[in-house]
Amino acid sequence: GKIKKAVKYHMITEPLSVMDKLKMVKDVGFDGVEPRTADAVKHRDALLKASQATGVKVHGVVNSSNPDIVTAVDAAKDLGATSVLLVVPTNAKGSYLKNYAERQDIIRRAIPHAEKQGIKLLIENVWASFLNEPLSMARFVDELKSPMVGVYFDVGNNIRWGYAGHWIEVLDQRIGKLDIKEYSRKLQNDEGLRAGFSVEIGEGSVDWSRVRDELAKIGYTGWATAEVKGGDRKRLQDISTRMNKVLDL
């Protein structure tokens, strides 16, 4: 009961009203949804009404690498969410150090507003070839010197370079929320890097037993959100069932 299960709002692909979408995700076992900033702004009133009617929480807003963090923070606040997901991209043709500093500056400028609104800024580990090992991510976060900045740990995104258990051990209390996906090193080797994601949750290279153990060690409580290919009710039900199994919910 300590981990709450959610799905990215854009993964709900059936042509339904916002109300019926949230009713459906509740029916298949999810506790919350997480929209992108554009959807959070566009469907604010409908999401609020549907959330209040169904009890399905809008727990966060996905802003990715958009430098306009303030709009996302305000959208999250309006929806009763607690976080904004951020991505720190790389600049392959530019300076690593300059990009590091510039991205910190973008986040640093948004921190006072996030602190005022009570919204956490959580940085996701992604395939940007930047901050792709846990000590670098921990340093990046710690240098921002705010309790409102943390990590949105994606369990599957690190498998190309390392091991999820190691990331959880290092990041510890910096982890604010979890993204749940899978990755197969076998498919990576046989068919190419991106093919590694073409495997269902629980059928790849993530050591879910170790993930559960490490999460227990840091006393993790909070949201775990599926970030995989979405679909209709049947597809979302399958994702929900798989998450129950790998997270032992």
C-alpha positions as a Markdown table, in Angstrom:
| # | Residue | x | y | z |
|---|---|---|---|---|
| 1 | Gly | 0.0 | 0.0 | 0.0 |
| 2 | Lys | 3.0 | 2.3 | 0.1 |
| 3 | Ile | 3.4 | 2.6 | -3.7 |
| 4 | Lys | 0.6 | 4.2 | -5.7 |
| 5 | Lys | 0.2 | 3.2 | -9.3 |
| 6 | Ala | -0.3 | 5.6 | -12.2 |
| 7 | Val | -0.3 | 5.8 | -15.9 |
| 8 | Lys | 0.8 | 8.7 | -18.3 |
| 9 | Tyr | -2.4 | 10.4 | -19.4 |
| 10 | His | -1.3 | 10.2 | -23.1 |
| 11 | Met | -1.1 | 6.4 | -22.9 |
| 12 | Ile | -5.0 | 6.3 | -22.7 |
| 13 | Thr | -5.7 | 6.0 | -26.4 |
| 14 | Glu | -9.4 | 5.1 | -26.4 |
| 15 | Pro | -11.5 | 8.1 | -27.8 |
| 16 | Leu | -13.2 | 8.9 | -24.5 |
| 17 | Ser | -14.0 | 12.0 | -22.6 |
| 18 | Val | -11.6 | 13.0 | -19.8 |
| 19 | Met | -14.1 | 11.7 | -17.3 |
| 20 | Asp | -14.5 | 8.4 | -18.9 |
| 21 | Lys | -10.7 | 8.0 | -19.3 |
| 22 | Leu | -10.2 | 8.5 | -15.6 |
| 23 | Lys | -13.1 | 6.1 | -14.8 |
| 24 | Met | -11.4 | 3.5 | -17.0 |
| 25 | Val | -8.0 | 3.8 | -15.5 |
| 26 | Lys | -9.5 | 3.4 | -12.1 |
| 27 | Asp | -11.4 | 0.3 | -13.2 |
| 28 | Val | -8.2 | -1.4 | -14.3 |
| 29 | Gly | -6.4 | -0.6 | -11.1 |
| 30 | Phe | -4.6 | 2.7 | -11.4 |
| 31 | Asp | -4.6 | 5.4 | -8.7 |
| 32 | Gly | -3.5 | 8.3 | -10.7 |
| 33 | Val | -2.6 | 9.9 | -14.1 |
| 34 | Glu | 0.2 | 12.2 | -15.2 |
| 35 | Pro | -0.5 | 14.5 | -18.1 |
| 36 | Arg | 2.0 | 16.5 | -20.2 |
| 37 | Thr | 2.0 | 20.2 | -19.6 |
| 38 | Ala | 0.0 | 21.0 | -22.8 |
| 39 | Asp | -2.8 | 18.6 | -21.8 |
| 40 | Ala | -2.7 | 19.8 | -18.2 |
| 41 | Val | -3.3 | 23.3 | -19.3 |
| 42 | Lys | -5.8 | 22.5 | -22.1 |
| 43 | His | -7.9 | 20.0 | -20.0 |
| 44 | Arg | -7.4 | 21.6 | -16.6 |
| 45 | Asp | -11.1 | 22.0 | -15.7 |
| 46 | Ala | -12.1 | 18.6 | -17.1 |
| 47 | Leu | -9.2 | 16.9 | -15.3 |
| 48 | Leu | -10.1 | 18.5 | -12.0 |
| 49 | Lys | -13.7 | 17.5 | -12.3 |
| 50 | Ala | -12.9 | 14.0 | -13.3 |
| 51 | Ser | -10.3 | 13.6 | -10.6 |
| 52 | Gln | -12.7 | 14.8 | -7.9 |
| 53 | Ala | -15.5 | 12.5 | -9.2 |
| 54 | Thr | -13.4 | 9.4 | -9.6 |
| 55 | Gly | -10.7 | 9.8 | -6.9 |
| 56 | Val | -8.0 | 9.3 | -9.5 |
| 57 | Lys | -5.3 | 11.7 | -8.7 |
| 58 | Val | -3.5 | 13.9 | -11.2 |
| 59 | His | -0.2 | 13.4 | -9.3 |
| 60 | Gly | 2.2 | 15.3 | -11.6 |
| 61 | Val | 2.9 | 17.1 | -14.8 |
| 62 | Val | 5.4 | 16.1 | -17.5 |
| 63 | Asn | 7.3 | 19.1 | -18.8 |
| 64 | Ser | 10.3 | 17.2 | -20.2 |
| 65 | Ser | 13.0 | 19.6 | -21.5 |
| 66 | Asn | 10.7 | 22.6 | -22.0 |
| 67 | Pro | 12.5 | 25.6 | -20.4 |
| 68 | Asp | 9.2 | 27.1 | -19.3 |
| 69 | Ile | 9.0 | 25.4 | -16.0 |
| 70 | Val | 6.8 | 28.0 | -14.3 |
| 71 | Thr | 3.8 | 27.2 | -16.5 |
| 72 | Ala | 4.2 | 23.5 | -15.7 |
| 73 | Val | 4.5 | 24.3 | -11.9 |
| 74 | Asp | 1.3 | 26.4 | -12.0 |
| 75 | Ala | -0.5 | 23.7 | -14.0 |
| 76 | Ala | 0.5 | 21.1 | -11.4 |
| 77 | Lys | -0.6 | 23.4 | -8.6 |
| 78 | Asp | -4.0 | 23.9 | -10.2 |
| 79 | Leu | -4.6 | 20.2 | -10.6 |
| 80 | Gly | -3.6 | 19.3 | -7.0 |
| 81 | Ala | -0.4 | 17.6 | -8.3 |
| 82 | Thr | 2.9 | 17.5 | -6.4 |
| 83 | Ser | 5.6 | 17.4 | -9.1 |
| 84 | Val | 6.8 | 18.5 | -12.5 |
| 85 | Leu | 9.0 | 16.0 | -14.4 |
| 86 | Leu | 12.0 | 17.6 | -16.1 |
| 87 | Val | 14.5 | 16.3 | -18.6 |
| 88 | Val | 18.1 | 17.6 | -18.8 |
| 89 | Pro | 19.0 | 17.2 | -22.5 |
| 90 | Thr | 22.5 | 17.0 | -23.9 |
| 91 | Asn | 24.1 | 19.3 | -26.6 |
| 92 | Ala | 26.2 | 16.9 | -28.7 |
| 93 | Lys | 27.9 | 19.6 | -30.7 |
| 94 | Gly | 28.4 | 22.0 | -27.8 |
| 95 | Ser | 30.2 | 22.0 | -24.5 |
| 96 | Tyr | 29.3 | 19.5 | -21.8 |
| 97 | Leu | 30.2 | 21.9 | -19.0 |
| 98 | Lys | 28.3 | 24.8 | -20.6 |
| 99 | Asn | 25.2 | 22.7 | -21.0 |
| 100 | Tyr | 25.5 | 21.4 | -17.4 |
| 101 | Ala | 25.7 | 25.0 | -16.1 |
| 102 | Glu | 22.9 | 26.3 | -18.4 |
| 103 | Arg | 20.5 | 23.6 | -17.5 |
| 104 | Gln | 21.1 | 24.1 | -13.8 |
| 105 | Asp | 20.5 | 27.8 | -14.3 |
| 106 | Ile | 17.1 | 27.1 | -16.0 |
| 107 | Ile | 16.1 | 24.9 | -13.1 |
| 108 | Arg | 17.5 | 27.3 | -10.5 |
| 109 | Arg | 15.5 | 30.2 | -11.8 |
| 110 | Ala | 12.3 | 28.2 | -11.3 |
| 111 | Ile | 13.1 | 26.9 | -7.8 |
| 112 | Pro | 11.7 | 30.0 | -5.9 |
| 113 | His | 8.3 | 29.6 | -7.7 |
| 114 | Ala | 8.3 | 25.9 | -7.2 |
| 115 | Glu | 9.0 | 26.3 | -3.5 |
| 116 | Lys | 6.2 | 28.9 | -3.2 |
| 117 | Gln | 3.7 | 26.6 | -4.9 |
| 118 | Gly | 4.9 | 23.5 | -3.1 |
| 119 | Ile | 5.7 | 21.6 | -6.3 |
| 120 | Lys | 8.7 | 19.4 | -6.6 |
| 121 | Leu | 11.0 | 19.6 | -9.6 |
| 122 | Leu | 12.0 | 16.0 | -10.4 |
| 123 | Ile | 14.7 | 15.3 | -13.0 |
| 124 | Glu | 14.3 | 12.1 | -15.0 |
| 125 | Asn | 17.2 | 9.9 | -16.1 |
| 126 | Val | 16.9 | 9.6 | -19.9 |
| 127 | Trp | 18.8 | 8.6 | -23.0 |
| 128 | Ala | 20.4 | 12.0 | -23.5 |
| 129 | Ser | 23.9 | 10.7 | -23.0 |
| 130 | Phe | 24.0 | 13.2 | -20.1 |
| 131 | Leu | 23.8 | 12.4 | -16.4 |
| 132 | Asn | 23.7 | 8.8 | -17.3 |
| 133 | Glu | 25.2 | 7.4 | -14.1 |
| 134 | Pro | 23.9 | 7.9 | -10.6 |
| 135 | Leu | 26.7 | 9.9 | -9.0 |
| 136 | Ser | 26.5 | 12.5 | -11.7 |
| 137 | Met | 22.8 | 12.8 | -11.3 |
| 138 | Ala | 23.1 | 13.0 | -7.5 |
| 139 | Arg | 25.7 | 15.8 | -7.8 |
| 140 | Phe | 23.6 | 17.7 | -10.3 |
| 141 | Val | 20.7 | 17.7 | -7.9 |
| 142 | Asp | 22.7 | 18.4 | -4.8 |
| 143 | Glu | 24.3 | 21.5 | -6.4 |
| 144 | Leu | 20.8 | 23.0 | -6.8 |
| 145 | Lys | 20.5 | 23.1 | -3.0 |
| 146 | Ser | 16.7 | 22.9 | -2.7 |
| 147 | Pro | 14.6 | 20.3 | -1.0 |
| 148 | Met | 12.1 | 20.8 | -3.8 |
| 149 | Val | 14.5 | 19.4 | -6.4 |
| 150 | Gly | 14.9 | 15.6 | -6.8 |
| 151 | Val | 15.0 | 12.7 | -9.2 |
| 152 | Tyr | 12.2 | 11.1 | -11.2 |
| 153 | Phe | 13.9 | 7.7 | -11.4 |
| 154 | Asp | 13.1 | 5.7 | -14.6 |
| 155 | Val | 13.7 | 2.0 | -13.8 |
| 156 | Gly | 14.2 | 0.9 | -17.4 |
| 157 | Asn | 16.1 | 3.9 | -18.8 |
| 158 | Asn | 19.4 | 3.0 | -17.0 |
| 159 | Ile | 19.7 | -0.6 | -18.1 |
| 160 | Arg | 21.6 | 0.3 | -21.2 |
| 161 | Trp | 24.5 | 1.6 | -19.0 |
| 162 | Gly | 24.0 | 0.0 | -15.6 |
| 163 | Tyr | 21.7 | -1.5 | -13.0 |
| 164 | Ala | 18.6 | -0.1 | -11.4 |
| 165 | Gly | 19.5 | -1.3 | -8.0 |
| 166 | His | 22.7 | 0.7 | -8.1 |
| 167 | Trp | 20.9 | 3.9 | -9.0 |
| 168 | Ile | 18.4 | 3.5 | -6.2 |
| 169 | Glu | 21.2 | 2.9 | -3.7 |
| 170 | Val | 23.1 | 6.0 | -4.7 |
| 171 | Leu | 20.1 | 8.4 | -5.3 |
| 172 | Asp | 18.4 | 7.3 | -2.0 |
| 173 | Gln | 16.1 | 10.0 | -0.7 |
| 174 | Arg | 16.6 | 12.1 | -3.8 |
| 175 | Ile | 14.1 | 9.8 | -5.6 |
| 176 | Gly | 10.8 | 11.5 | -5.6 |
| 177 | Lys | 8.8 | 9.4 | -8.0 |
| 178 | Leu | 9.3 | 6.3 | -10.3 |
| 179 | Asp | 8.7 | 5.7 | -14.0 |
| 180 | Ile | 8.1 | 2.0 | -14.7 |
| 181 | Lys | 9.3 | 0.4 | -18.0 |
| 182 | Glu | 11.4 | -2.6 | -19.1 |
| 183 | Tyr | 14.5 | -3.0 | -21.2 |
| 184 | Ser | 16.1 | -6.1 | -22.7 |
| 185 | Arg | 19.8 | -6.3 | -23.2 |
| 186 | Lys | 19.3 | -9.3 | -25.4 |
| 187 | Leu | 17.1 | -7.4 | -27.8 |
| 188 | Gln | 19.6 | -4.5 | -27.6 |
| 189 | Asn | 22.4 | -6.8 | -28.7 |
| 190 | Asp | 20.4 | -8.7 | -31.4 |
| 191 | Glu | 18.4 | -5.9 | -32.9 |
| 192 | Gly | 19.8 | -2.5 | -31.8 |
| 193 | Leu | 19.6 | -0.1 | -28.9 |
| 194 | Arg | 16.0 | 1.1 | -29.2 |
| 195 | Ala | 14.8 | -2.5 | -29.7 |
| 196 | Gly | 15.7 | -3.1 | -26.1 |
| 197 | Phe | 12.5 | -1.3 | -25.1 |
| 198 | Ser | 10.3 | -3.7 | -27.2 |
| 199 | Val | 9.6 | -6.0 | -24.3 |
| 200 | Glu | 6.8 | -6.1 | -21.8 |
| 201 | Ile | 7.3 | -5.1 | -18.1 |
| 202 | Gly | 8.7 | -8.1 | -16.2 |
| 203 | Glu | 10.1 | -9.8 | -19.3 |
| 204 | Gly | 13.4 | -8.0 | -19.8 |
| 205 | Ser | 16.7 | -7.3 | -18.0 |
| 206 | Val | 15.5 | -5.3 | -15.0 |
| 207 | Asp | 16.2 | -7.2 | -11.8 |
| 208 | Trp | 12.8 | -6.4 | -10.2 |
| 209 | Ser | 13.6 | -8.3 | -7.0 |
| 210 | Arg | 16.6 | -6.1 | -6.4 |
| 211 | Val | 14.6 | -3.0 | -7.3 |
| 212 | Arg | 12.0 | -3.9 | -4.6 |
| 213 | Asp | 14.7 | -4.6 | -2.1 |
| 214 | Glu | 16.5 | -1.3 | -2.7 |
| 215 | Leu | 13.3 | 0.7 | -2.6 |
| 216 | Ala | 12.5 | -1.0 | 0.7 |
| 217 | Lys | 15.9 | 0.0 | 2.1 |
| 218 | Ile | 15.3 | 3.7 | 1.3 |
| 219 | Gly | 11.8 | 3.5 | 2.6 |
| 220 | Tyr | 10.3 | 4.6 | -0.7 |
| 221 | Thr | 6.6 | 5.6 | -0.7 |
| 222 | Gly | 4.9 | 7.4 | -3.5 |
| 223 | Trp | 4.0 | 7.1 | -7.1 |
| 224 | Ala | 5.1 | 4.6 | -9.7 |
| 225 | Thr | 3.9 | 5.6 | -13.2 |
| 226 | Ala | 3.9 | 3.3 | -16.3 |
| 227 | Glu | 5.7 | 4.9 | -19.2 |
| 228 | Val | 5.3 | 2.3 | -22.0 |
| 229 | Lys | 3.2 | 2.0 | -25.2 |
| 230 | Gly | -0.4 | 2.7 | -24.2 |
| 231 | Gly | -3.6 | 1.5 | -25.7 |
| 232 | Asp | -7.2 | 0.6 | -24.9 |
| 233 | Arg | -8.8 | -0.9 | -21.8 |
| 234 | Lys | -7.3 | -4.3 | -22.4 |
| 235 | Arg | -3.8 | -3.0 | -22.9 |
| 236 | Leu | -4.0 | -0.8 | -19.8 |
| 237 | Gln | -5.3 | -3.7 | -17.7 |
| 238 | Asp | -2.3 | -5.8 | -18.8 |
| 239 | Ile | 0.1 | -3.0 | -17.8 |
| 240 | Ser | -1.6 | -2.6 | -14.4 |
| 241 | Thr | -1.4 | -6.4 | -13.8 |
| 242 | Arg | 2.3 | -6.4 | -14.8 |
| 243 | Met | 3.1 | -3.5 | -12.5 |
| 244 | Asn | 1.4 | -5.4 | -9.6 |
| 245 | Lys | 3.6 | -8.3 | -10.2 |
| 246 | Val | 7.0 | -6.6 | -10.5 |
| 247 | Leu | 6.4 | -4.2 | -7.7 |
| 248 | Asp | 4.6 | -6.8 | -5.5 |
| 249 | Leu | 1.5 | -4.6 | -5.0 |
